[in-house]
């Protein structure tokens, strides 16, 4: 099992992209990737919305997420969210095995 959290950061005048760039350039994103239980931490840019950045954040389990939320990194992230005046929408998914009927549609 794993838990995937999709975070959509939305701002104005390129602020969401600037936030993601600062997360990467400052090394903060790499620190999160190195946390025990982190399986994925990647930013994506929607082609149809230049003011939004999607973060796909996947964790081994809820305990790993809770440790991340209790870490000092969260204060730094919250500060950057404030700096760039970002608003968020969040989706959360728990992994499941892919049904055999879907596997035939996956091109490897």
Long-range contacts (C-beta under 8 A, 24 or more apart in sequence): 1-61, 1-94, 1-95, 2-39, 2-58, 2-59, 2-60, 2-61, 2-94, 2-95, 3-58, 3-59, 3-60, 3-61, 3-62, 3-65, 3-92, 3-93, 3-94, 3-95, 4-40, 4-56, 4-57, 4-58, 4-59, 4-92, 4-93, 4-94, 4-95, 5-56, 5-57, 5-58, 5-59, 5-65, 5-90, 5-91, 5-92, 5-93, 6-54, 6-55, 6-56, 6-57, 6-90, 6-91, 6-92, 6-93, 7-54, 7-55, 7-57, 7-88, 7-89, 7-90, 8-52, 8-53, 8-54, 8-55, 8-88, 8-89, 8-90, 9-52, 9-53, 9-54, 9-55, 9-81, 9-86, 9-87, 9-88, 10-49, 10-51, 10-52, 10-86, 10-87, 10-88, 10-89, 11-51, 11-84, 11-85, 11-86, 11-87, 12-51, 12-85, 13-51, 14-50, 14-51, 15-51, 15-84, 15-85, 15-86, 16-51, 16-52, 16-53, 16-84, 16-86, 17-45, 17-50, 17-53, 18-84, 19-53, 19-80, 19-81, 19-83, 19-84, 19-86, 20-53, 20-55, 22-80, 23-77, 23-80, 28-73, 28-76, 28-77, 28-80, 31-73, 32-68, 32-73, 35-64, 35-67, 35-68, 35-71, 35-73, 36-64, 36-67, 37-61, 37-63, 37-64, 37-65, 37-67, 37-68, 38-64, 38-68
